[in-house]
Amino acid sequence: ILAQDAATWSTPLEFRVLALWDSTRKMPIPVGFIVGKDTDLVEHPQYAALGGDASFLSDLPDKYRVDPESHEYLMDCPPGTKGQAHCDVAIAWWIKKNYPDIEVDIITPVDISLKRLKANAMNFFMGYNNVSVTIENNAAAPRMMKAFNKCGNTIPTLELETFISQKSLYMKACMDAGVPMAPTIFAPKDKRSPASLLRQIKQRQWKNFVLKQSESGFSLGFLKLSVAECEASTVLKTYFKEYASCPEFIVQEAIDGFTRNWETRCFWYNGEFLYAIANMAAVSVADGAERIITGDDIPEEFLENAKRIGGEAIKALPPLRAPTGQEVPMVLVRTDIGCSDSAIYDKDTNWDPTQKTFFLNEIEPCSTTYFVRYLKFDCLPMYGKLYGDTARLVAEEMKKGPVKVSRSSTKARVVQKPASAKNAVVAAKLGKGAIVKRPAKMVKTKGKSN
C-alpha cells in the first residue's frame, strides 16, 4: 500500500490508518458504526418472546441506550434515566463480541466529525445518515454534512446514499428498467408552483393525490389531497410555503389499495433476499393504527410479487464501492412494494381495477428500520455476520490500494427493460418512493452534533 501513489487517495489520514493496520497485521480493522435509531428496539419483551437473546448486551455501556421518553441517548439524560438498546448499536456490539479482528467504533450523532470518521478504515451508516442530518437541520448540521462529504469512507458511499435519498434518481432508474410504479410527477424546488402542479395533476386526470418529499422519511411532509379541495382552498399554497426549502416534492396519484392491502417490505443483502415484513402504515388506514405481520403470516401472493419487483428494483442501483474504489457486494437495501386493486385515473396508466397490481413504493438504505422485534427469528446474529464479513472483505479490497473510478461507473446500472413492459409500464411516471431513515431524535446536540 505504501508504494501506491498517495496523491490519488482522497483521505490521507484514512490511508495512514489502513497502511498501519496492513503493515502490522496484528492490529484490528478500525470500523465505525454511525448509529441513531430510536424505533428499532432490541431490549424489549417482543424480542425476547421471539427467542431473541440479548444477553450479549449485558456489558454495553448505558450511554448507548436510548430513553424511550425523550428519544435521547442516556449520555444526554439525567443520571438514573433508564433506556434500551436499538438494533444499530446492538449489531455493532455483537460484532465487537464476535470479531476480534475488528475494532468497533460506535459513533453517535454527537460524535460525528471529520477526524472521527477518517480515523476508521470505513464507517457504516447503521442508524443515522445524511437524511437524518437534513431532517434535524440543527446547528451541528453543517459540521456533520462536511464530515460525510469529506471523509470518503462511508458505507454506503455518499453517492449511493444520495441516489436513494433524492428519490427521483432511483425512481427514474427503476422506471427505465420497467419496474412498475404509481403515476408520479416530480416537483423540483426551482421548477414548481402550486398553480403549475395543480395544472399538471388535472392534465393527468387524477382525482386524489399525495405529496411527500425527497430527503425525508417517517411520513414527514406526507399529505393526501383531492383536486377539488385544492381548487376550493389555499391548502396547496400553504404546503408549498411551509416546505419551500425542500429540494424536491414527489407527487403521486393516491392509491386506495394502501388502505386495505399489505405493503410488503423485502430486505436484501448482496442482492439476496433475507426476509420480509408486511404492514399497513398508520397514515394509510382509517383508525391510524399500524399493522405488522411477518414470516408465513404474509400472504404468498404478496410475498412473491414483492420479491419479484424488489429484486428487479435493486438491480437498478449503482454498485457499492469500497473507499478505495473497488466494487464490493451490496449491504442491506429494503424495497417496499404496494398493491393496487381499484381504479386509478392517470390518463397514461392502464392498471386493471379488477386485479391486484403490485408496484414499487420506495427503496431504503441500510440505515432503515429492520423491524427486529416483530420477526419470528433472531436476526441480530445474521446481521452481525453479514456486516462483520463485509468489513473484512472491504478491508481486503482496500489493501490493494486506490483504483480510478470512472464517472459513468458510479451511475445506476443499465437494466434492459423487458419488451413486454415497454408499453404497459408507466411511461413517464415513477413510484411512490421514499427512503428514509428518520434522524432518530436521539441526541441533544449541545453544540456538538446531531
C-alpha positions as CSV (number, residue, x, y, z in Angstrom):
1,I,0.0,0.0,0.0
2,L,2.7,2.4,0.9
3,A,4.1,2.1,-2.6
4,Q,0.8,3.3,-4.1
5,D,0.5,6.9,-5.3
6,A,-0.9,8.6,-2.2
7,A,-1.8,11.6,-4.3
8,T,-4.8,9.6,-5.6
9,W,-6.1,9.0,-2.1
10,S,-8.8,11.3,-1.1
11,T,-8.5,10.9,2.6
12,P,-4.8,10.8,3.7
13,L,-5.5,10.1,7.4
14,E,-7.6,7.1,6.4
15,F,-4.7,5.9,4.2
16,R,-2.3,6.0,7.1
17,V,-4.8,4.2,9.3
18,L,-5.2,1.4,6.8
19,A,-1.5,1.3,6.0
20,L,-0.6,0.9,9.7
21,W,-3.2,-1.9,10.1
22,D,-1.8,-3.7,7.0
23,S,1.8,-3.3,8.0
24,T,1.4,-4.8,11.4
25,R,-1.3,-7.4,10.5
26,K,-1.9,-7.7,14.3
27,M,-4.0,-4.6,14.7
28,P,-7.7,-4.9,14.3
29,I,-9.5,-3.2,11.4
30,P,-10.9,0.1,12.7
31,V,-14.6,0.2,11.7
32,G,-17.1,2.9,12.6
33,F,-20.8,2.3,13.0
34,I,-22.8,5.5,12.8
35,V,-25.9,5.0,15.0
36,G,-29.0,7.0,15.8
37,K,-32.1,4.7,15.9
38,D,-34.9,5.1,18.3
39,T,-37.6,3.0,16.7
40,D,-36.0,-0.5,16.4
41,L,-35.8,-1.9,19.9
42,V,-33.8,-5.0,20.9
43,E,-34.1,-4.8,24.7
44,H,-37.8,-5.3,24.5
45,P,-40.3,-8.1,25.6
46,Q,-41.3,-8.7,22.0
47,Y,-37.7,-9.5,21.1
48,A,-37.3,-11.9,24.0
49,A,-40.6,-13.6,23.1
50,L,-39.5,-14.4,19.6
51,G,-36.5,-16.2,21.2
52,G,-34.0,-13.4,20.8
53,D,-31.0,-13.5,23.1
54,A,-29.9,-10.0,24.2
55,S,-27.5,-11.3,26.9
56,F,-24.5,-10.2,24.8
57,L,-25.6,-6.6,25.6
58,S,-25.1,-7.1,29.3
59,D,-21.9,-5.1,29.3
60,L,-23.0,-2.5,26.8
61,P,-22.3,0.9,28.3
62,D,-25.5,2.6,29.3
63,K,-24.6,5.7,27.3
64,Y,-25.6,3.8,24.1
65,R,-29.1,3.1,25.3
66,V,-32.0,5.4,24.4
67,D,-34.5,6.9,26.8
68,P,-38.0,6.0,25.4
69,E,-39.5,9.3,26.6
70,S,-37.0,11.9,25.3
71,H,-35.6,9.7,22.5
72,E,-32.1,10.7,23.6
73,Y,-29.1,8.6,24.4
74,L,-28.6,8.2,28.1
75,M,-25.3,10.1,27.9
76,D,-27.5,13.2,27.4
77,C,-30.1,12.3,30.1
78,P,-30.2,13.0,33.9
79,P,-28.5,10.3,36.0
80,G,-30.7,7.4,36.7
81,T,-32.6,7.5,33.5
82,K,-33.4,4.1,32.1
83,G,-33.2,3.1,28.4
84,Q,-33.0,0.3,25.9
85,A,-30.6,-0.6,23.1
86,H,-31.8,-0.4,19.5
87,C,-30.6,-2.6,16.6
88,D,-27.9,-0.4,15.2
89,V,-26.0,-0.3,18.4
90,A,-26.8,-4.0,19.1
91,I,-25.4,-5.1,15.7
92,A,-22.2,-3.2,16.3
93,W,-21.8,-4.7,19.8
94,W,-22.4,-8.2,18.5
95,I,-19.6,-7.7,16.0
96,K,-17.4,-6.4,18.8
97,K,-18.0,-9.6,20.7
98,N,-17.6,-12.0,17.8
99,Y,-15.0,-10.4,15.5
100,P,-11.7,-9.9,17.4
101,D,-10.1,-8.6,14.2
102,I,-12.5,-5.7,14.0
103,E,-12.1,-2.6,16.3
104,V,-15.7,-1.4,16.7
105,D,-16.2,2.3,17.0
106,I,-19.8,3.2,17.9
107,I,-20.4,6.8,16.7
108,T,-23.5,8.6,18.0
109,P,-24.7,11.7,16.3
110,V,-22.9,14.0,18.8
111,D,-19.6,12.2,17.9
112,I,-19.7,12.7,14.2
113,S,-16.7,14.7,13.0
114,L,-14.4,14.5,10.0
115,K,-11.5,13.5,12.3
116,R,-13.5,10.7,13.9
117,L,-14.7,9.2,10.6
118,K,-11.2,9.4,9.0
119,A,-9.7,7.6,12.0
120,N,-11.5,4.5,10.8
121,A,-10.9,2.4,7.7
122,M,-14.6,2.5,6.9
123,N,-17.9,3.7,8.6
124,F,-21.2,2.1,8.2
125,F,-24.4,4.2,8.1
126,M,-26.3,2.0,10.5
127,G,-28.9,4.3,12.1
128,Y,-28.1,7.8,11.1
129,N,-27.2,9.4,7.7
130,N,-27.3,12.5,5.6
131,V,-31.1,12.4,5.5
132,S,-31.1,12.4,9.3
133,V,-29.0,15.5,9.3
134,T,-31.2,17.2,6.8
135,I,-34.4,16.5,8.7
136,E,-33.0,17.6,12.1
137,N,-31.3,20.6,10.5
138,N,-29.8,22.0,13.7
139,A,-26.7,24.0,14.4
140,A,-24.5,20.9,14.1
141,A,-25.8,20.0,10.6
142,P,-23.1,21.9,8.6
143,R,-20.3,20.1,10.5
144,M,-21.8,16.7,10.1
145,M,-22.5,17.1,6.4
146,K,-18.9,18.3,6.0
147,A,-17.8,15.1,7.7
148,F,-19.9,12.9,5.5
149,N,-18.9,14.8,2.3
150,K,-15.2,14.9,3.0
151,C,-14.4,11.6,4.8
152,G,-14.6,9.4,1.7
153,N,-15.0,6.2,3.6
154,T,-18.7,5.7,4.4
155,I,-20.6,2.6,3.5
156,P,-22.8,3.0,1.6
157,T,-20.9,5.8,-0.2
158,L,-22.4,9.2,0.0
159,E,-23.1,8.9,-3.8
160,L,-25.2,5.8,-3.3
161,E,-26.9,7.3,-0.2
162,T,-27.8,10.4,-2.3
163,F,-29.1,8.2,-5.2
164,I,-31.6,6.7,-2.8
165,S,-32.4,9.8,-0.7
166,Q,-33.0,12.0,-3.8
167,K,-35.9,9.9,-4.8
168,S,-36.2,10.9,-8.4
169,L,-32.8,9.4,-9.1
170,Y,-33.7,5.8,-8.2
171,M,-37.2,6.2,-9.4
172,K,-36.2,7.2,-12.9
173,A,-33.6,4.4,-13.0
174,C,-36.3,1.9,-12.0
175,M,-38.8,3.3,-14.5
176,D,-36.2,2.9,-17.2
177,A,-35.8,-0.7,-16.1
178,G,-39.5,-1.3,-16.4
179,V,-40.3,-1.6,-12.7
180,P,-44.0,-0.7,-12.1
181,M,-44.6,2.4,-10.0
182,A,-47.6,4.6,-9.2
183,P,-48.2,7.6,-11.6
184,T,-45.8,10.3,-10.5
185,I,-44.9,14.0,-11.0
186,F,-41.6,15.4,-9.8
187,A,-41.6,18.9,-8.5
188,P,-38.0,20.2,-8.0
189,K,-37.5,23.3,-6.0
190,D,-36.6,25.6,-8.8
191,K,-39.4,24.4,-11.2
192,R,-42.6,24.3,-9.2
193,S,-45.5,26.4,-8.1
194,P,-48.9,25.5,-6.7
195,A,-50.7,26.5,-9.9
196,S,-48.4,24.6,-12.3
197,L,-48.5,21.5,-10.2
198,L,-52.3,21.5,-10.0
199,R,-52.4,22.1,-13.7
200,Q,-50.2,19.0,-14.3
201,I,-52.3,16.9,-12.0
202,K,-55.5,17.9,-13.8
203,Q,-53.9,17.2,-17.2
204,R,-53.1,13.7,-15.9
205,Q,-56.8,13.4,-14.8
206,W,-56.1,12.5,-11.2
207,K,-58.8,13.0,-8.6
208,N,-56.8,12.5,-5.4
209,F,-53.0,12.7,-4.9
210,V,-50.3,12.5,-2.2
211,L,-47.3,14.8,-1.7
212,K,-44.1,13.7,0.0
213,Q,-40.6,14.8,0.0
214,S,-37.1,13.7,-1.0
215,E,-34.6,13.6,1.8
216,S,-37.3,12.9,4.3
217,G,-38.9,10.0,6.0
218,F,-41.3,8.5,8.5
219,S,-44.2,10.2,6.7
220,L,-42.8,13.7,7.5
221,G,-44.3,16.1,5.0
222,F,-46.8,13.5,3.8
223,L,-50.1,14.9,2.7
224,K,-53.1,13.5,0.8
225,L,-55.3,15.9,-1.1
226,S,-58.1,16.0,-3.7
227,V,-58.2,18.2,-6.7
228,A,-61.5,19.6,-5.5
229,E,-60.2,20.8,-2.2
230,C,-57.1,22.4,-3.8
231,E,-59.4,24.3,-6.1
232,A,-61.6,25.4,-3.2
233,S,-58.9,26.4,-0.7
234,T,-55.2,27.5,-0.3
235,V,-54.1,24.2,1.1
236,L,-51.6,23.6,-1.7
237,K,-50.2,27.1,-1.4
238,T,-49.8,26.6,2.3
239,Y,-47.9,23.3,1.7
240,F,-45.5,25.0,-0.8
241,K,-44.9,27.8,1.6
242,E,-44.3,25.5,4.6
243,Y,-41.9,23.3,2.8
244,A,-40.3,25.9,0.5
245,S,-36.8,24.7,1.3
246,C,-37.5,21.1,0.3
247,P,-35.3,20.3,-2.8
248,E,-37.9,18.0,-4.4
249,F,-41.6,17.1,-3.9
250,I,-42.7,13.7,-5.1
251,V,-46.4,13.9,-6.2
252,Q,-48.3,10.8,-6.9
253,E,-51.8,9.7,-7.7
254,A,-53.3,8.3,-4.5
255,I,-53.6,4.6,-4.5
256,D,-56.6,3.4,-2.5
257,G,-55.1,0.0,-2.2
258,F,-52.9,1.2,0.7
259,T,-55.9,1.4,2.9
260,R,-56.8,-2.3,2.7
261,N,-53.7,-4.2,1.3
262,W,-50.4,-5.0,2.8
263,E,-47.3,-3.1,1.8
264,T,-44.6,-5.7,1.7
265,R,-41.1,-4.7,2.7
266,C,-38.3,-7.0,1.5
267,F,-34.8,-6.9,3.0
268,W,-31.9,-7.7,0.7
269,Y,-28.1,-8.1,1.3
270,N,-25.7,-8.5,-1.6
271,G,-28.8,-8.9,-3.8
272,E,-30.0,-11.9,-1.8
273,F,-33.4,-11.9,-0.2
274,L,-33.3,-12.2,3.6
275,Y,-36.8,-11.8,4.9
276,A,-39.9,-9.6,4.6
277,I,-42.5,-7.9,6.8
278,A,-45.8,-6.6,5.7
279,N,-47.6,-3.6,7.2
280,M,-50.4,-1.2,6.8
281,A,-49.0,2.2,7.7
282,A,-50.8,4.5,10.2
283,V,-51.1,7.2,7.6
284,S,-52.9,4.8,5.2
285,V,-55.6,3.3,7.4
286,A,-58.7,5.0,8.9
287,D,-58.0,4.2,12.5
288,G,-54.4,5.4,12.4
289,A,-53.1,2.1,13.9
290,E,-50.2,0.5,12.1
291,R,-50.5,-3.3,11.5
292,I,-47.5,-5.6,11.0
293,I,-47.2,-9.2,10.0
294,T,-44.1,-11.3,9.3
295,G,-42.9,-14.7,8.2
296,D,-45.5,-17.2,7.0
297,D,-48.3,-14.8,8.0
298,I,-47.6,-12.8,4.9
299,P,-49.9,-14.0,2.1
300,E,-47.9,-15.8,-0.6
301,E,-49.2,-13.7,-3.4
302,F,-48.0,-10.5,-1.7
303,L,-44.6,-12.0,-0.8
304,E,-43.8,-13.5,-4.2
305,N,-44.7,-10.4,-6.1
306,A,-42.8,-8.2,-3.6
307,K,-39.7,-10.4,-4.1
308,R,-40.1,-10.3,-7.9
309,I,-40.5,-6.5,-8.1
310,G,-38.0,-5.7,-5.4
311,G,-35.4,-8.0,-7.0
312,E,-35.7,-6.0,-10.2
313,A,-35.6,-2.7,-8.5
314,I,-32.3,-3.3,-6.6
315,K,-30.6,-4.1,-9.9
316,A,-31.1,-0.5,-11.0
317,L,-29.0,0.8,-8.1
318,P,-25.4,1.9,-8.7
319,P,-22.8,-0.6,-7.4
320,L,-21.4,-0.3,-3.9
321,R,-17.7,0.6,-3.7
322,A,-15.0,0.4,-1.1
323,P,-13.4,3.7,-0.1
324,T,-10.5,2.8,-2.5
325,G,-12.9,2.4,-5.4
326,Q,-13.2,-1.4,-5.8
327,E,-16.7,-2.7,-6.4
328,V,-17.9,-4.8,-3.4
329,P,-21.1,-6.7,-2.5
330,M,-24.0,-4.5,-1.6
331,V,-25.0,-4.1,2.0
332,L,-28.6,-4.0,3.2
333,V,-31.3,-2.5,0.9
334,R,-35.0,-2.5,1.6
335,T,-37.7,-2.5,-1.1
336,D,-41.3,-1.6,-0.2
337,I,-44.0,-2.9,-2.5
338,G,-47.5,-1.6,-2.6
339,C,-50.7,-3.2,-4.1
340,S,-53.5,-1.5,-6.1
341,D,-56.8,-3.2,-6.6
342,S,-59.1,-0.5,-7.7
343,A,-59.4,2.2,-10.4
344,I,-56.7,4.8,-10.9
345,Y,-57.4,7.7,-13.2
346,D,-54.0,8.6,-14.7
347,K,-54.5,9.0,-18.4
348,D,-51.4,7.1,-19.3
349,T,-51.7,4.2,-16.9
350,N,-53.8,1.1,-17.6
351,W,-53.9,-1.0,-14.5
352,D,-56.8,-3.5,-14.4
353,P,-59.1,-2.4,-11.5
354,T,-60.4,-5.9,-11.1
355,Q,-56.9,-7.4,-10.5
356,K,-54.1,-6.7,-8.0
357,T,-51.3,-4.7,-9.4
358,F,-48.1,-4.7,-7.4
359,F,-45.7,-1.8,-7.7
360,L,-42.5,-0.3,-6.1
361,N,-43.4,2.2,-3.5
362,E,-39.9,3.0,-2.2
363,I,-36.3,1.9,-1.7
364,E,-34.5,2.5,1.6
365,P,-30.8,2.1,2.5
366,C,-29.2,0.2,5.3
367,S,-30.0,2.8,8.0
368,T,-33.7,1.9,7.6
369,T,-35.9,0.1,10.2
370,Y,-35.2,-3.6,10.4
371,F,-38.3,-4.5,12.5
372,V,-36.2,-6.7,14.8
373,R,-38.7,-7.3,17.5
374,Y,-41.5,-8.2,15.0
375,L,-39.8,-11.1,13.3
376,K,-40.2,-14.8,14.0
377,F,-36.4,-15.3,14.3
378,D,-33.5,-13.6,16.0
379,C,-32.0,-11.6,13.1
380,L,-29.1,-10.0,15.1
381,P,-26.6,-12.8,14.7
382,M,-27.4,-12.8,10.9
383,Y,-26.8,-9.1,10.6
384,G,-23.7,-9.2,12.8
385,K,-22.1,-11.8,10.5
386,L,-23.2,-10.0,7.3
387,Y,-21.7,-6.7,8.4
388,G,-18.7,-8.2,10.0
389,D,-17.8,-10.2,6.9
390,T,-18.4,-7.2,4.7
391,A,-16.0,-5.2,6.8
392,R,-13.3,-7.8,6.4
393,L,-14.0,-8.0,2.6
394,V,-13.8,-4.3,2.2
395,A,-10.6,-4.1,4.2
396,E,-9.0,-6.7,2.0
397,E,-10.0,-4.8,-1.1
398,M,-8.6,-1.6,0.4
399,K,-5.2,-3.2,0.9
400,K,-4.9,-3.3,-2.9
401,G,-4.8,0.5,-3.0
402,P,-6.8,3.1,-4.7
403,V,-8.3,2.5,-8.2
404,K,-9.6,5.0,-10.6
405,V,-13.4,5.0,-10.9
406,S,-15.0,6.5,-14.0
407,R,-17.9,8.8,-13.5
408,S,-20.2,6.5,-15.5
409,S,-19.4,3.6,-13.3
410,T,-21.0,5.3,-10.3
411,K,-24.3,5.8,-12.0
412,A,-27.2,3.4,-11.9
413,R,-26.8,0.1,-13.7
414,V,-28.4,-0.1,-17.1
415,V,-31.1,-2.8,-16.8
416,Q,-32.7,-3.9,-20.0
417,K,-36.5,-3.3,-19.9
418,P,-38.4,-6.4,-21.0
419,A,-40.0,-5.9,-24.4
420,S,-43.4,-6.7,-23.0
421,A,-43.1,-4.0,-20.4
422,K,-42.3,-1.1,-22.7
423,N,-45.8,-0.1,-23.3
424,A,-47.5,-1.4,-20.2
425,V,-45.3,0.1,-17.6
426,V,-45.9,3.7,-16.6
427,A,-44.0,5.6,-19.2
428,A,-43.3,8.9,-17.6
429,K,-44.1,8.2,-14.1
430,L,-42.4,6.7,-11.2
431,G,-43.0,5.1,-8.0
432,K,-44.2,6.5,-4.8
433,G,-40.8,6.1,-3.3
434,A,-39.1,7.4,-0.2
435,I,-36.1,6.4,1.7
436,V,-36.0,7.2,4.9
437,K,-34.5,6.9,7.9
438,R,-35.6,9.2,10.4
439,P,-32.9,11.0,12.2
440,A,-33.9,9.4,15.3
441,K,-34.5,12.2,17.5
442,M,-31.9,10.7,19.6
443,V,-29.4,13.0,20.9
444,K,-29.3,16.5,22.1
445,T,-26.6,18.3,20.1
446,K,-25.4,20.6,22.9
447,G,-23.4,22.4,20.2
448,K,-21.8,19.1,19.1
449,S,-23.6,17.0,16.6
450,N,-26.9,15.6,15.9
